[in-house]
Amino acid sequence: MKVLATGFKGQLGYDVIKRLEALNIECKGVDIDDFDLTNKDQTINYILDYKPDVVVHCAAYTAVDKAEDNRELCYNINVNGTAYIAEACKKLDAKMVYISTDYVFEGLGTDEYKPDDKKNPINYYGETKSLGEDEVTKALEKFFIIRISWVFGVNGNNFVKTMLRLGAERDSLNVVADQIGSPTYTYDLAELIADMIQTDKYGIYHATNEGFCSWYEFTEEIMKCGNRNCKVSPIESKDYPTRAKRPFNSRMDKSKLEENGFKRMRSWQEAVQEYINILENNQ
């Protein structure tokens, strides 16, 4: 098996390649220096030259607030770029993994969203990721669409690193407490992706660490694990306005994983503790 992973400079792409290398699976991580996702010929030709059996597409435009204003670039990367990769996979009869997001849902109520629930994104980033999913399902039969949320990993910036820094700099923080979801540790997700691509259990999956929390609860756990003496206070979303709307409910049902023989990931609390230990040991 030969695997190409896009977005190698990002959190997930980096961990996917590390996991595949640990399993002695032939692989290559690529990023903007290798080809420009918004350029159809560059993208397709690069993939056709490499001839992978699987493309794990982690690269994306993920600046949620900036996406509201940089719509053309966001669309070109998340929709057109995904379509080009899907086209190349079709030509090679290769499997494709497309990393998507909880933001394809509007986030109402308190029920867990199932993979086949109706999509209705409430911000432009979510809209482009939803359209990217459509490009994949339209072009291919051999695909895995994996929806994740609240991502953190060693390679890149994320909420955990930001909160650890602020927790060291400040005595107190206000954090939104009315948006509920699940953190996703890219190290754990990379293990799952490596398992998935060795099967033909195609389809749409939800894959985050186990358990739900608010951003406020997430932050409290980060402060505890990182030994930060910073008081965290809960606030409502209306008290912290952002350019893009965020869903209040990002609970996703992950039962399809075990139904298809995949192991669900550990609790988000365990993942946060291990992650912070790694960060502190690497300082």
Secondary structure as GFF3:
##gff-version 3
##sequence-region A 1 283
A	DSSP	beta_strand	2	6	.	.	.	ID=ss1
A	DSSP	alpha_helix	11	22	.	.	.	ID=ss2
A	DSSP	beta_strand	26	30	.	.	.	ID=ss3
A	DSSP	alpha_helix	40	50	.	.	.	ID=ss4
A	DSSP	beta_strand	54	57	.	.	.	ID=ss5
A	DSSP	alpha_helix	64	67	.	.	.	ID=ss6
A	DSSP	alpha_helix	71	75	.	.	.	ID=ss7
A	DSSP	pi_helix	76	80	.	.	.	ID=ss8
A	DSSP	alpha_helix	81	92	.	.	.	ID=ss9
A	DSSP	beta_strand	95	101	.	.	.	ID=ss10
A	DSSP	three_ten_helix	102	104	.	.	.	ID=ss11
A	DSSP	alpha_helix	124	139	.	.	.	ID=ss12
A	DSSP	beta_strand	143	148	.	.	.	ID=ss13
A	DSSP	beta_strand	151	152	.	.	.	ID=ss14
A	DSSP	alpha_helix	159	169	.	.	.	ID=ss15
A	DSSP	beta_strand	172	176	.	.	.	ID=ss16
A	DSSP	beta_strand	180	181	.	.	.	ID=ss17
A	DSSP	beta_strand	184	185	.	.	.	ID=ss18
A	DSSP	alpha_helix	186	196	.	.	.	ID=ss19
A	DSSP	beta_strand	203	206	.	.	.	ID=ss20
A	DSSP	beta_strand	213	214	.	.	.	ID=ss21
A	DSSP	alpha_helix	215	225	.	.	.	ID=ss22
A	DSSP	beta_strand	231	235	.	.	.	ID=ss23
A	DSSP	three_ten_helix	237	239	.	.	.	ID=ss24
A	DSSP	alpha_helix	255	259	.	.	.	ID=ss25
A	DSSP	alpha_helix	268	281	.	.	.	ID=ss26
###
